[in-house]
């Protein structure tokens, strides 16, 4: 019963955050007469801090920090939804909130990551290939020393939320969630807590309780 109640609290918080974030961006889009087009929001020429203020304009914000997180609660490291190899033999963590962070009055954290560049959501980056154990494959001829390839994607940016800030459990899929924006759509995979699943099923995705450190 306690576990069910605890999950219900996290589900309610996640749904509230999702609704608030989407309402804020859709309102901004409507005011700029670009309903349904997220690209303009993410390519609008402002600083990271100004974009974070755009997103939190109608939220009760206590503090906003860019890179220096001291007054916004300090370092924040979350576990992934399950034990995953980061490619270098360690468990993959979600350091989502340490580049920028808005601290809201309800104790939650909100952070952004713009992936669009040069006025477009279309961009390329080097993707490392992994072996069957999840480790990067060394390749001295590649740009970063690991085997892989350049891939082209069309995502615009992320918004991430920790629904209770520094309070536990600080794990993706429980209190940490992300939304990935494309030009005309949004997505939230398991590695972002899968808010689509939460909304459709009124429950959290399955998560794994593990100890961060070496991936074994």
Secondary structure as the mmCIF struct_conf table of DSSP 4:
data_model
#
loop_
_struct_conf.conf_type_id
_struct_conf.id
_struct_conf.beg_label_comp_id
_struct_conf.beg_label_asym_id
_struct_conf.beg_label_seq_id
_struct_conf.end_label_comp_id
_struct_conf.end_label_asym_id
_struct_conf.end_label_seq_id
HELX_RH_AL_P HELX_RH_AL_P1 UNK A 2 UNK A 31
TURN_TY1_P TURN_TY1_P1 UNK A 32 UNK A 33
TURN_TY1_P TURN_TY1_P2 UNK A 35 UNK A 36
HELX_RH_AL_P HELX_RH_AL_P2 UNK A 39 UNK A 43
BEND BEND1 UNK A 44 UNK A 45
HELX_RH_AL_P HELX_RH_AL_P3 UNK A 48 UNK A 55
TURN_TY1_P TURN_TY1_P3 UNK A 56 UNK A 58
BEND BEND2 UNK A 59 UNK A 59
STRN STRN1 UNK A 61 UNK A 66
BEND BEND3 UNK A 67 UNK A 67
HELX_RH_3T_P HELX_RH_3T_P1 UNK A 70 UNK A 72
TURN_TY1_P TURN_TY1_P4 UNK A 73 UNK A 73
BEND BEND4 UNK A 74 UNK A 74
STRN STRN2 UNK A 78 UNK A 79
BEND BEND5 UNK A 81 UNK A 82
STRN STRN3 UNK A 85 UNK A 85
BEND BEND6 UNK A 87 UNK A 89
STRN STRN4 UNK A 90 UNK A 91
STRN STRN5 UNK A 93 UNK A 94
TURN_TY1_P TURN_TY1_P5 UNK A 96 UNK A 97
BEND BEND7 UNK A 98 UNK A 99
STRN STRN6 UNK A 100 UNK A 104
TURN_TY1_P TURN_TY1_P6 UNK A 105 UNK A 106
BEND BEND8 UNK A 107 UNK A 107
STRN STRN7 UNK A 109 UNK A 114
STRN STRN8 UNK A 117 UNK A 117
TURN_TY1_P TURN_TY1_P7 UNK A 118 UNK A 119
STRN STRN9 UNK A 120 UNK A 120
BEND BEND9 UNK A 121 UNK A 121
STRN STRN10 UNK A 123 UNK A 128
STRN STRN11 UNK A 130 UNK A 130
TURN_TY1_P TURN_TY1_P8 UNK A 132 UNK A 133
BEND BEND10 UNK A 134 UNK A 134
HELX_LH_PP_P HELX_LH_PP_P1 UNK A 135 UNK A 135
STRN STRN12 UNK A 136 UNK A 136
HELX_LH_PP_P HELX_LH_PP_P2 UNK A 137 UNK A 137
STRN STRN13 UNK A 138 UNK A 138
TURN_TY1_P TURN_TY1_P9 UNK A 140 UNK A 141
BEND BEND11 UNK A 142 UNK A 142
TURN_TY1_P TURN_TY1_P10 UNK A 143 UNK A 144
BEND BEND12 UNK A 145 UNK A 145
STRN STRN14 UNK A 146 UNK A 146
STRN STRN15 UNK A 148 UNK A 153
STRN STRN16 UNK A 155 UNK A 162
TURN_TY1_P TURN_TY1_P11 UNK A 163 UNK A 166
BEND BEND13 UNK A 167 UNK A 168
STRN STRN17 UNK A 171 UNK A 172
TURN_TY1_P TURN_TY1_P12 UNK A 173 UNK A 175
STRN STRN18 UNK A 176 UNK A 182
BEND BEND14 UNK A 183 UNK A 184
STRN STRN19 UNK A 186 UNK A 187
HELX_RH_3T_P HELX_RH_3T_P2 UNK A 190 UNK A 192
TURN_TY1_P TURN_TY1_P13 UNK A 193 UNK A 193
HELX_RH_AL_P HELX_RH_AL_P4 UNK A 195 UNK A 201
BEND BEND15 UNK A 202 UNK A 203
HELX_LH_PP_P HELX_LH_PP_P3 UNK A 204 UNK A 206
BEND BEND16 UNK A 213 UNK A 213
STRN STRN20 UNK A 214 UNK A 214
#
